[in-house]
Amino acid sequence: MGDKANAHPGAAGRATAADHPASVRNVVLVGHSGSGKTTLVEALALTAGAVNRAGRVEDGGTVSDYDEIEHRQQRSVQLSLVPVEWDGIKVNVLDTPGYADFVGELRAGLRAADAALFVVSASDGVDGSTRMVWEECAAVGMPRAIVVTHLEAARADFDEMTRTCAQAFGRDDPDAVLPLYLPLHGPEGPDGHAPVTGLIGLLSQKLFDYSSGERKESEPGPDQLPEIEEARNRLIEGIIAESEDETLMDRYLGGEEIDFKTLVEDLERAVARGVFFPVLAAAPAAEGARQGLGTVELLELVTGGFPTPLERAAPGVTTVAGTPRELKPCDPDGPLVAEVVKTASDPYVGRVSLVRVFSGTLRPDETVHVSGHGLADRGHEDHDVDERVGALSAPFGKQQRSLTHCIAGDLACVAKLNRAETGDTLSAKDDPLLMEPWEMPDPLLPLAIEARSKADEDKLSQGLSRLVAEDPTMRLEQNPDTHQVVLWCLGEAHADVALERLRSRYGVQVDVVAHRVSLRETFAGRSAGRGRHVKQSGGHGQFAICEIEVEPLPGGSGIEFVDKVIGGAVPRQFIPSVEKGVRTQAARGVAAGYPLIDVRVTLLDGKAHSVDSSDAAFQTAGALALREAASDVGIHLLEPVAEVTILVGDDYVGAVMSDLSGRRGRVLGTEQTSGARTLVRAEVPEIEIGRYAVDLRSLSHGTARFNRAYARHEPMPPQIAERIREETDHAS
């Protein structure tokens, strides 16, 4: 690691195809928006020799955030891969967006990685969303380390930030979250701020000075050793406490000096096992410098302490039919199993798929089986097709560097997989397999859209299908009740990016319209109606008369049709015609144009003509009878009610409950959960939670989550129903 006696000063940076899983490390960067993840990626690439001193790739542009939307919005909106090499190890650095709307990209990065670097800003601290991701990683045992950035800020305090991280991430064992280095400060400036110019290695007791733009190692002065003694002793105790050698603590407490090599090896094992979480510091390189502060130490931690892909169990694998399949972990010679963790459309090369290979070896120009299942509810059809793999490449900025192969444990971009979508499995065409999907958040913010012109309408369907193929956290809905096209997103920023991509990438202009919920109608009481359809205009006429009675039923009953005709007043062959007419009219609505439900319609009597009666005539009469019955009784508007579960920190429960009350919500109960959080269960009218995904985030400072499920339709309050009717009349 960075405390090794002979630290590697640098390495050639161009990523190539790895030849063995042991020479690969996959690490994902996690942190809130603005914490400095993308800047850190570029600093690591500069130190590894992959970019020039201006922080640019050789052909221009940055190694991450190269999408035009990212430039315009000044933030990451998608997962990006930056491969670098260090000490003969290929490091696949996955940069994820920090904004909550793009958590789907974060989840894809966690799926593709074997370890995580949590990036926290010394000036901003640790937010609730970052804590929640830490807990998710802890639940699956993913190895983690913490990187403190923005040390140049006037009020930045590394020691205080380390204590904050121990409190936030080390609830069960604060001594498992400890710094490997202390900052080395330069002389104070005119403002009284002493900049961080280097690091002090606690294990090696070496100074690493970056003030010249390159890392220089030296011995500390006698006056500096007492300063680090307490932190060093605590670090050693923390490492030994997690050691697999149970005698080590007794030897240490007995006064034995534990040698440096043993400490480093135990530290690396503890980090790889996910039981010790070192804190490091990093800063970008100054203009003209070759190395950013702490980047060498970070690269050595990643290559020395983070696990290889061989140490990670692959997600569950089955045959396409669902039979479990056992695979040897990360075997380059095993059956091909790879997963598409991201898809994107390139204007020049078409669809590009970022793939993590879990077994076997992927090669260009071979035919593979592409299998996607389980996302039909989000607009993704199940599919099993054979496709030919195009070129394999490693991304670097806007450019793609060709690869000859991609072994188990490595990542690569694959061109021209036209049917492959995010989450799909690639396998051998003669041995089709399917990987269990990773957990993705439900999109809960509806975006109703309409094509701006006829030309846009022709392109809209294809553009939307490509959007949801790239991003499974979007859900496409063609609502049969409201006849709206609805794109469900995670938040406003997510929706903005979707609209921008429709416009710039697929050439589709759309307008956003008000989202309508699926209302229903029902009878307020019992009523009767007579439908008379009699016309004579030469030739065959039309003759049908029917009399019905309508009564309301309990919620969930639907439309019940009962035949009580006596004496053949309505011939038997026309009774189904009356029912069809009633049901057709019910689907169109009888008052405000919303479907009628939960009523019993009883056919009591009628009249027919031996020549002029027909199926069509009795359908019309049935519809007329239902409309007449509706005109003589009150019609209730029914609104859908959702069952909502909200997981929220205890500090925000009061605000959430108050907000639910203002939305006509009924709290069904609360339940205490782990991590000082509460699960709130409530029923809320859907018309009141159209923007709840945005509002809840604001209420809870981004720390709460919610799920919703349809419960039932129930009568809408009269004043709201009247307003809806007025809006409907105005629109028509």
Secondary structure, DSSP 8 states (H G I E B T S, - for coil): -TTSTT------------SSGGGEEEEEEE--TTSSHHHHHHHHHHHTTSS-TTS--TTSS-SS--SHHHHHHTS--S-EEEEEEETTEEEEEEE---SGGGHHHHHHHHHH-SEEEEEEETTTB--HHHHHHHHHHHHTT--EEEEEE-TTSTT--HHHHHHHHHHHH-SS-GGGEEESEEEEE----TTS---EEEEEETTT--EEE-TTSS-EEE---TTTHHHHHHHHHHHHHHHHHT-S-TTHHHHHHTT----HHHHHHHHHHHHHTTS-EEEEE-----TT-S--TTHHHHHHHHHHHS--GGGS----EEETTS-B----TT-TTS--EEEEEEEEEETTTEEEEEEEEEESEE-TT-EEEEEE-S-GGGT---EEEEEE---EEEEETTEEEEES-EETT-EEEEE--SS--TT-EEEETTS-EEE---------EEEEEEESSHHHHHHHHHHHHHHHHH-TT-EEEE-TTT--EEEEESSHHHHHHHHHHHHHTT---EEEE------EEEESS-EEEEEEEEE-SSSS-EEEEEEEEEEE--TT--EEEEE---TTSS-GGGHHHHHHHHHHHHHH-SSSSS-B-SEEEEEEEEE--TTT--HHHHHHHHHHHHHHHHHTS-EEEEEEEEEEEEEEEGGGHHHHHHHHHHTT-EEEEEEEETTTEEEEEEEEEGGG-TTHHHHHHHHTTT--EEEEEEEEEEE--HHHHHHHHHHHHHH-
